[in-house]
Amino acid sequence: MSVLIFVDHLDGHIKKASHEALTYGSKIAEQMGDTAEAVVLGDVNEDLAGVGKHGVKKVHHVQHEHLKNFDSQVYTNVIAQVAEQTGAKTIIFSNNSSGKALAPRLSVRLKAGLASGATALPSNATVRKNVFSGKAIANVSLNSDIKIISLNVNAFTIEEKEGTAEVVPFNATVDAPKVKVVGSTKASGKVSLTEADVVVSAGRGMKGPENWGIVEELADSLGAALACSRPVADAHWRPHNEHVGQTGIAIAPNLYIAIGISGAIQHLAGVNRSKVIVVINKDPEAPFFKAADYGIVGDAFDIVPKMTAAVKKMKGINA
Ligand SMILES: Cc1cc2nc3c(=O)[nH]c(=O)nc-3n(C[C@H](O)[C@H](O)[C@H](O)COP(=O)(O)OP(=O)(O)OC[C@H]3O[C@@H](n4cnc5c(N)ncnc54)[C@H](O)[C@@H]3O)c2cc1C
């Protein structure tokens, strides 16, 4: 039997979230004495044998012109064929936008139980996951023959060791998509927000869009992605793809730096899975300090440039 891991890629490069899922799925296979196998749809500019470094033994690669653009219905049909032919009993996705579209569809198709948003390795088919925006933890038992688990982004450390995977072309029936992509515009951020290790985020405390230079400089010095609170995006100070929170993007970076953000519950809902939270706010009573690992009470316009200078000095970057 095998554990099948879906590999998500963007512009031909395997996403960091998929490297996490590959490590996670390989560990599950190890636990169960099974083989870890991966499924890749569409063209990739990387040597797929390389995913063997995460413990995967075989990669099923499906190439077809209809797989050029992501289409959840077309992709689900193809993954189902691979799952059926390989006899996979456990299927792993990353709980990112692709995984959120594919895992539920596949679970209906294969009559499989689905645990979405796993945060740790399962124990006796019981999966630990965050619920209510991370306010509680649920242990979910999967009792179906086929089990699907989607792993939260940044919840599992990528592991690499010696090894290559066998790459085999998979001949699937690929439907023509019912939806045609007529154009797409790329988000402007230099670092992808959902994949970033470090996120620098700012709110209404920055007073206006003209002041974002110091936020961007701090983000650049740290190699971080930029984020913002909702009112900032609503006021068009920053693009909507940077808006994090309950109604925006939910993120879980290793480090989240919040500048001039009050810490409303709706904001916290999207960022409280961050491993370390640093809050900079001039109001010592700002609610965000309760959720912070480190807090700096002070004026962002004074503190942020000093932080940037310190980071640059530490990294040996000339100012
Ligand atoms: C249904 C619903 C959904 C929502 N979804 C979201 C969501 O997804 N994401 C989200 O962010 N919000 C969301 N909101 C809005 C949320 O309730 C807050 O209003 C919002 O998060 C506040 O944004 P803010 O912290 O940037 O601004 P403010 O609340 O105005 O806070 C600004 C902060 O900056 C500090 N400050 C001011 N000047 C400085 C300075 N010079 N230096 C340092 N600190 C300074 C202030 O002390 C204050 O704490 C939602 C609201 C509703 C009702």
The ligand as a Gaussian input file, in Angstrom:
#p B3LYP/6-31G(d) Opt

LIG

0 1
 C      -16.652000      40.956000       9.981000
 C      -15.320000      41.628000      10.140000
 C      -14.216000      41.056000       9.542000
 C      -12.969000      41.652000       9.681000
 N      -11.869000      41.069000       9.102000
 C      -10.652000      41.609000       9.300000
 C       -9.481000      40.982000       8.770000
 O       -9.539000      39.948000       8.080000
 N       -8.281000      41.565000       9.012000
 C       -8.148000      42.717000       9.753000
 O       -7.008000      43.182000       9.937000
 N       -9.240000      43.325000      10.248000
 C      -10.476000      42.811000      10.035000
 N      -11.565000      43.463000      10.529000
 C      -11.387000      44.795000      11.146000
 C      -10.915000      44.692000      12.576000
 O      -12.018000      44.572000      13.440000
 C      -10.119000      45.975000      12.970000
 O      -10.945000      47.090000      12.761000
 C       -8.831000      46.145000      12.176000
 O       -8.051000      44.976000      12.264000
 C       -8.053000      47.324000      12.734000
 O       -6.981000      47.602000      11.918000
 P       -5.686000      48.324000      12.506000
 O       -5.214000      47.568000      13.685000
 O       -4.748000      48.536000      11.374000
 O       -6.241000      49.769000      12.894000
 P       -6.609000      50.394000      14.284000
 O       -7.572000      49.574000      15.041000
 O       -6.971000      51.814000      14.015000
 O       -5.251000      50.344000      15.108000
 C       -4.125000      51.113000      14.802000
 C       -3.094000      50.819000      15.880000
 O       -1.899000      51.534000      15.584000
 C       -1.363000      52.032000      16.787000
 N       -0.554000      53.200000      16.432000
 C       -0.972000      54.434000      15.998000
 N        0.073000      55.210000      15.718000
 C        1.179000      54.463000      15.958000
 C        2.560000      54.736000      15.861000
 N        3.033000      55.917000      15.427000
 N        3.433000      53.769000      16.207000
 C        2.992000      52.554000      16.663000
 N        1.687000      52.254000      16.785000
 C        0.794000      53.199000      16.423000
 C       -2.556000      52.375000      17.649000
 O       -2.213000      52.386000      19.023000
 C       -3.520000      51.245000      17.298000
 O       -3.366000      50.151000      18.179000
 C      -12.835000      42.881000      10.411000
 C      -13.954000      43.437000      11.002000
 C      -15.186000      42.826000      10.874000
 C      -16.376000      43.458000      11.533000

